[in-house]
Amino acid sequence: MTPSPSRSGAPLDARLASALAEIPVIASVVTTQPLRQFLTAPAKVCIVASLTVGQLPQVVPTLVRAGKTVFVNVDSSPGLAQDRGALEFIKSMGAHGVVSTRLSLIEKGRPLGLLTMMKVFVTDRSNLRRSTDAVSRGAPDLVEIMPAPIVARMSGQAQRAMSPSVAAGFVETPADVALALALGSVAAATSDPRLWHLRRDQLPPVPPTARKRPAAPSQE
């Protein structure tokens, strides 16, 4: 499957395109409990969250050595500051990228050589406008759109404005992953270990009716 273009027309970062080529699922690894399951799963990309600043130096290098592409959720790491120093700390451990809702952190990540994933919560049309504005300013490598079912309610224009995107939240079945990809996302993120084994060739077909988007732009 050809990666979706970014807002500037550039392709998805080559590292991410390669990591998501077979398994289009990003593992949300929340706390240390599911680490062993992820280490043995074929999924290559993960977001680690709710790990303390003391746990990160143990967990991140282990994942990197296992060949995983690791994003650290800066917002949900207790004890981790919300500044450039935190990003430098994350990079020093070997992590590949960071996740945050904060525009300032997204803007600081790229100069450090980190991949950036901006998390946005779309709750209504006015929120969608603010989110697309923030994405335009931050130009992240990925946009994590939550919750995933909202992607089907966004216009094609709004979805493209937040591309390349990852659908997250309420991703519970292979059909959820298939729909996210059919609507233009490059991957779906989930904490369900059963989906960390889902290959592209195992995706169920998406009914044409499920692909239907709103007639009017949802950001207006």
Buried (B, 14 or more C-beta within 10 A) or exposed (E): EEBBBBBEEEEBBEBBBEBBEBBBBBBBBBBBEBBEBBBEBEBBBBBBBBBEEEBBBEBBBBBBEEEBBBBBBBBBBEEBEBEBEBBEBBBEBBBBBBBBBBBEBBBBBBEEEBBBBBBBEBEEBEBBBEBBEBBEEBBBBBBBBBBBBBBBBBBEEBBBBBBBBBBBBEBBBBBBBBBBBBBBBBBBBBBBBEBBBBBBEEBEEBEEEEEEBEEEBBBE
